Amino acid sequence: MLLDDNPAERSQVRKALPMVAVPELPADPSLYARTLLNAGYFEAVTFSEEDRQRGEQYQANAQRAELSAKSRDMDEFLTSLGMTIEFHAFDAVNLGRVAQLINKTNQFNLTTRRYTQSEVETLSRSPDCLTFQIRLRDRFGDNGVIGVVIARKKDATFDIDTWLMSCRVLGRRVEEAIIAELVRHCRLNGVDTLEGSYLPTAKNGMVRDLYKKLGFASAGGTDEQHIWKLDISEYNVPALPFEVIRDSAASA
């Protein structure tokens, strides 16, 4: 958004950059704040429980940072956090949060596919889709819903359509826990291959090599879509620093 008191500048930006919001301002500067407020640019589309708890989460992050500084190494730090990772099917309570993450997460997002809340609900009811939300708790508090996975079953393959995570939990081996959960579902459903795609964007370069780091083999693709595959029979689930909790819907 651009706020400018010069009408000529506003007009120029609107023509050159139509994707930028440029509110029209009154002649009286004392009315600028009211005009901006009434335009609704800062209104949230959804407001989840995680949004309400944001202040507490910042305080907990400071406590985690202090513990990390006192730990001898990363393994000791992660173990001392006492983490619990939860895998739950999409539900009515958190559907808005799931849709919010899908539509705003850009960095740790392998495909950056966007879905409306209605589309997310439809996917959650599809017999050919595996959908779960990931929650992370530790001794300092609840991180809330920090990840979303949508995988589509295609014959003997689970194709990871959407995989995104909050960057605030990076470095805690959550990625490995998610793959371990997907592998568990593959084995329960007689699926022998897990497939994932990386669709490059200007912002998601941090996950360019994620599948490779997790043991996937390159399966070709194009410059616009890199495809990776994991042979379930050859995958060994590593020891991870989590207690795992899953509901009945996520256990099937």
Beta strands, then each sheet from edge to edge (+ up, - down):
strand 1: 83-88
strand 2: 129-138
strand 3: 141-154
strand 4: 157-165
strand 5: 193-198
strand 6: 217-221
strand 7: 226-231
strand 8: 242-246
sheet 1: 6+ 7- 5+ 4+ 3- 2+ 1- 8-
end
